[in-house]
Amino acid sequence: MSFFDIQNVFFTVLGYPLSYLEFFAVVFGLVAVALSAMANIWSWPVGIINVVLSAFFYYQIQLYPDMFLMGFFFVTNILGWWRWANPRPGEEDKKKELKVSFMGRKQFVLLFVLGAAGTYIMGSLASRLHEWFPLLFNLPSAYPFVDSFILVMSVITTFLMVHKKVECWIIWIIIDIVATYLYFIKEAMFFSLEYAVFTIIASFALWNWVREYRSYQSKTA
């Protein structure tokens, strides 16, 4: 049986059969987010492994928007890795990497409006995939609008993260709470637990990145 098949069980926890694919996707995801919380550039290559494994998992539990999201994440992990390692003049921190910064309040509100519109459009499309492409998607998309919210807001937030904007963690906290619930009702229990942990890590990351930003100000004072 293939490593990428969710029926290939690694071990059972409290009656829940945990596949090799789900286990390692979650582990690499946790490591990647923990490194991001510490503004560590190695979060990006670790994240690449996570998104590849997660894409196979999402396809098999009919969370198609999440599967598409992994393709986007694959590209942005490469872009983020390059962006953090190659800051423009004046953007460098003491490690010669990209500094943490804030964005404007109006921009932040605009992103949420765009996210709501994008969620509606993507959810409407996802709910019809099994009708348009029955050979690829033989089952209807599960919770297409909730899943699409995760997709759209994750796309927006990832761009903020690539540019090391503090606000990315506020949105990640919201996404993680929604995802925790979604994976729980889909009975992807290890993924649900992962996103519950992500919520805690994102809260720490928000505090840590704000602290990092303030450290720049204290050095110039």
Secondary structure as the mmCIF struct_conf table of DSSP 4:
data_model
#
loop_
_struct_conf.conf_type_id
_struct_conf.id
_struct_conf.beg_label_comp_id
_struct_conf.beg_label_asym_id
_struct_conf.beg_label_seq_id
_struct_conf.end_label_comp_id
_struct_conf.end_label_asym_id
_struct_conf.end_label_seq_id
TURN_TY1_P TURN_TY1_P1 PHE A 3 PHE A 4
TURN_TY1_P TURN_TY1_P2 ILE A 6 GLN A 7
BEND BEND1 ASN A 8 ASN A 8
STRN STRN1 VAL A 9 VAL A 13
TURN_TY1_P TURN_TY1_P3 LEU A 14 GLY A 15
STRN STRN2 TYR A 16 SER A 19
HELX_RH_AL_P HELX_RH_AL_P1 TYR A 20 ALA A 37
TURN_TY1_P TURN_TY1_P4 MET A 38 ALA A 39
TURN_TY1_P TURN_TY1_P5 ILE A 41 TRP A 42
HELX_RH_AL_P HELX_RH_AL_P2 SER A 43 GLN A 60
TURN_TY1_P TURN_TY1_P6 ILE A 61 GLN A 62
HELX_RH_AL_P HELX_RH_AL_P3 TYR A 64 ALA A 85
BEND BEND2 ASN A 86 ASN A 86
HELX_LH_PP_P HELX_LH_PP_P1 PRO A 87 ARG A 88
TURN_TY1_P TURN_TY1_P7 PRO A 89 GLY A 90
STRN STRN3 GLU A 92 GLU A 92
TURN_TY1_P TURN_TY1_P8 LYS A 94 LYS A 95
BEND BEND3 LYS A 96 GLU A 97
STRN STRN4 LEU A 98 LEU A 98
HELX_LH_PP_P HELX_LH_PP_P2 LYS A 99 VAL A 100
STRN STRN5 SER A 101 SER A 101
HELX_RH_AL_P HELX_RH_AL_P4 ARG A 105 ALA A 126
TURN_TY1_P TURN_TY1_P9 SER A 127 ARG A 128
HELX_RH_AL_P HELX_RH_AL_P5 LEU A 129 TRP A 132
TURN_TY1_P TURN_TY1_P10 PRO A 134 LEU A 136
BEND BEND4 LEU A 139 LEU A 139
HELX_LH_PP_P HELX_LH_PP_P3 PRO A 140 SER A 141
BEND BEND5 ALA A 142 TYR A 143
HELX_RH_AL_P HELX_RH_AL_P6 PRO A 144 VAL A 162
TURN_TY1_P TURN_TY1_P11 HIS A 163 LYS A 164
STRN STRN6 LYS A 165 LYS A 165
TURN_TY1_P TURN_TY1_P12 VAL A 166 GLU A 167
HELX_RH_AL_P HELX_RH_AL_P7 CYS A 168 ILE A 185
TURN_TY1_P TURN_TY1_P13 LYS A 186 GLU A 187
HELX_RH_AL_P HELX_RH_AL_P8 MET A 189 THR A 220
#
